[in-house]
Amino acid sequence: MKKTWFLAALLMALSAPVFSQKKGVFVSDAVLGVAQQMQVDYKGLVRRASAKDAKALNELFEFTRLLDGATLNDHMQTCLELIPLATDEVYAKALESRSAGLKAYFLKHMETAQGRTQNERLKEPISQWAPYTWEALNGREVNIVKPGDAKKSAASSTGVDALHKAQDGQAAPQPGALTPQLAPDALKGASPAPAAGKRGNQ
């Protein structure tokens, strides 16, 4: 009897949906039904998108056009929950390539998706946890800045500012800094300094 119960439990575990809430991605049966009718491998697209596949993300974005009502809300929840898995950078770049109308449509329905998700982090303003995606949703150009690039840019900016100040005569010599020597031409016509220890004519 125990063996039978154990085998039944094992079979149930193996047949459980691939996309559980532990992975943070909700997939509804209603959307799967529509996808099946349209011969779209929805689960496959979600799986690939969660692995940072930009092409799969684009296909999911375009699939949005086929939905409305409850299925649209379910699909938008899936799209929202894919952002942290696909990463903000990959998701934003994929969304940026879509039409302005689709991006505006996404922006309009993202708030509903945030109200439905069980992931509390995703209920916070998107601009805080996915700033690049927020830019794409608002139709703005997505400029990804890598951590190393940000440091280089700051260092370069500091160096340029210092150079400009020095050229404008605004920068005072720092203590211990070497004073630049005058060029030989600058010394022409200068009166020689009196020799030390010599007195003038009496």
Phi, psi and omega per residue, in radians:
M1 nan -0.778 3.136
K2 -1.099 -0.688 -3.141
K3 -1.115 -0.716 3.127
T4 -1.092 -0.767 3.132
W5 -1.115 -0.712 -3.135
F6 -1.115 -0.752 3.135
L7 -1.125 -0.687 3.129
A8 -1.123 -0.742 3.129
A9 -1.135 -0.672 3.136
L10 -1.138 -0.752 3.118
L11 -1.107 -0.669 3.113
M12 -1.135 -0.681 3.140
A13 -1.163 -0.697 -3.125
L14 -1.220 -0.514 -3.112
S15 -1.592 0.072 -3.139
A16 -1.159 2.649 -3.138
P17 -0.989 2.510 -3.133
V18 -1.172 -0.606 -3.039
F19 -1.771 1.518 3.119
S20 -1.592 2.936 3.129
Q21 -1.151 -0.331 3.101
K22 -1.083 -0.593 3.125
K23 -1.465 -0.134 3.083
G24 1.417 0.233 -3.127
V25 -2.120 2.109 3.096
F26 -1.639 2.325 3.061
V27 -2.306 2.152 -3.081
S28 -1.641 2.631 3.108
D29 -1.127 -0.602 -3.121
A30 -1.095 -0.751 3.122
V31 -1.181 -0.691 3.107
L32 -1.067 -0.627 3.111
G33 -1.117 -0.778 3.109
V34 -1.119 -0.756 -3.133
A35 -1.073 -0.676 3.138
Q36 -1.126 -0.717 3.103
Q37 -1.085 -0.637 -3.122
M38 -1.533 0.059 -3.117
Q39 1.002 0.795 3.104
V40 -1.953 2.243 3.109
D41 -1.425 1.378 -3.038
Y42 -1.084 -0.816 3.138
K43 -1.063 -0.707 3.123
G44 -1.106 -0.707 3.121
L45 -1.125 -0.742 3.136
V46 -1.132 -0.711 3.135
R47 -1.091 -0.794 -3.123
R48 -1.218 -0.680 3.132
A49 -1.104 -0.668 3.133
S50 -1.208 -0.259 3.076
A51 -1.740 0.393 3.045
K52 1.250 0.562 3.101
D53 -1.567 1.861 -3.077
A54 -1.126 -0.615 -3.140
K55 -1.117 -0.740 3.110
A56 -1.117 -0.683 3.092
L57 -1.061 -0.786 3.137
N58 -1.067 -0.677 3.120
E59 -1.168 -0.661 3.084
L60 -1.161 -0.693 3.107
F61 -1.063 -0.786 -3.117
E62 -1.202 -0.538 3.124
F63 -1.087 -0.420 3.138
T64 -0.963 -0.585 -3.089
R65 -1.111 -0.347 -3.078
L66 -1.573 -0.038 -3.000
L67 -2.020 2.751 3.002
D68 -2.738 2.970 3.099
G69 1.058 -2.340 -3.078
A70 -1.135 -0.671 -3.128
T71 -1.174 -0.587 3.089
L72 -1.139 -0.776 3.126
N73 -1.073 -0.728 3.113
D74 -1.101 -0.783 -3.126
H75 -1.118 -0.704 -3.135
M76 -1.164 -0.565 3.061
Q77 -1.139 -0.715 3.081
T78 -1.067 -0.802 -3.129
C79 -1.085 -0.695 3.118
L80 -1.099 -0.812 -3.052
E81 -1.276 -0.197 3.079
L82 -1.390 -0.358 -3.037
I83 -0.963 -0.934 -3.109
P84 -1.158 -0.468 -3.139
L85 -1.363 -0.764 3.127
A86 -1.274 -0.340 -3.043
T87 1.458 2.531 -3.109
D88 -0.980 -0.738 -3.084
E89 -1.122 -0.869 -3.106
V90 -1.151 -0.778 -3.126
Y91 -1.066 -0.816 -3.101
A92 -1.092 -0.755 -3.130
K93 -1.148 -0.652 3.106
A94 -1.174 -0.763 -3.131
L95 -1.189 -0.608 -3.135
E96 -1.035 -0.555 -3.086
S97 -1.367 -0.150 3.132
R98 -1.417 2.958 -3.100
S99 -1.187 2.750 3.138
A100 -1.076 -0.645 3.138
G101 -1.118 -0.730 -3.134
L102 -1.187 -0.686 3.122
K103 -1.113 -0.710 3.113
A104 -1.149 -0.643 3.111
Y105 -1.131 -0.739 3.095
F106 -1.077 -0.828 -3.118
L107 -1.026 -0.698 -3.117
K108 -1.105 -0.651 -3.038
H109 -1.728 -0.092 -3.134
M110 -1.146 -0.600 -3.126
E111 -1.106 -0.698 3.092
T112 -1.102 -0.744 3.133
A113 -1.082 -0.680 3.122
Q114 -1.134 -0.565 3.121
G115 -1.297 -0.342 -3.085
R116 -1.682 -0.496 -3.038
T117 -1.128 2.619 3.081
Q118 -1.592 -0.121 3.130
N119 -1.477 1.839 -3.049
E120 -1.059 -0.587 -3.141
R121 -1.066 -0.633 -3.088
L122 -1.340 -0.133 3.092
K123 -1.412 -0.284 3.118
E124 -1.273 2.823 3.137
P125 -0.919 2.286 -3.093
I126 -1.046 -0.570 -3.130
S127 -1.055 -0.385 -3.115
Q128 -1.465 -0.719 -3.060
W129 -1.857 -0.169 3.080
A130 -2.550 1.178 -3.040
P131 -1.088 -0.605 3.129
Y132 -1.204 -0.723 3.102
T133 -1.113 -0.652 3.114
W134 -1.096 -0.690 3.089
E135 -1.090 -0.787 -3.134
A136 -1.117 -0.736 3.129
L137 -1.042 -0.575 -3.131
N138 -1.591 0.201 3.054
G139 1.304 0.308 3.132
R140 -1.706 2.741 3.140
E141 -1.170 2.402 -3.128
V142 -1.697 1.969 3.113
N143 -1.937 1.773 -3.105
I144 -1.364 2.186 3.115
V145 -1.896 2.079 3.094
K146 -1.389 2.625 -3.111
P147 -0.915 -0.751 3.134
G148 -1.131 -0.655 -3.136
D149 -1.155 -0.630 -3.131
A150 -1.115 -0.712 3.130
K151 -1.172 -0.748 3.133
K152 -1.092 -0.737 -3.120
S153 -1.100 -0.737 3.140
A154 -1.146 -0.728 -3.134
A155 -1.155 -0.732 -3.139
S156 -1.118 -0.746 3.141
S157 -1.098 -0.725 3.126
T158 -1.107 -0.733 3.141
G159 -1.143 -0.719 3.128
V160 -1.156 -0.741 3.124
D161 -1.064 -0.734 -3.139
A162 -1.117 -0.688 3.140
L163 -1.139 -0.761 3.140
H164 -1.102 -0.720 3.135
K165 -1.134 -0.690 3.139
A166 -1.138 -0.694 -3.138
Q167 -1.194 -0.572 -3.130
D168 -1.471 -0.008 3.137
G169 1.324 0.316 -3.108
Q170 -1.541 -0.349 -3.046
A171 -1.576 2.134 3.094
A172 -1.492 2.565 3.121
P173 -1.038 2.363 3.114
Q174 -1.387 2.632 3.111
P175 -0.994 2.309 3.132
G176 1.507 -0.078 -3.125
A177 -1.393 2.570 3.123
L178 -1.314 2.351 3.088
T179 -1.488 2.267 -3.112
P180 -1.095 2.466 3.133
Q181 -1.373 2.595 3.108
L182 -1.325 2.571 3.095
A183 -1.244 2.656 -3.124
P184 -0.931 -0.640 -3.111
D185 -1.125 -0.489 -3.113
A186 -1.244 -0.297 -3.109
L187 -1.554 -0.211 -3.121
K188 -1.122 2.383 3.088
G189 1.478 -0.070 -3.131
A190 -1.406 2.435 3.133
S191 -1.257 2.345 3.137
P192 -1.180 2.514 3.138
A193 -1.264 2.470 3.124
P194 -1.068 2.496 -3.114
A195 -1.188 2.491 -3.122
A196 -1.178 2.364 3.050
G197 1.557 -0.205 3.139
K198 -1.624 2.455 3.112
R199 -1.813 2.751 3.114
G200 -1.304 3.056 3.133
N201 -1.126 2.412 3.136
Q202 -1.730 nan nan
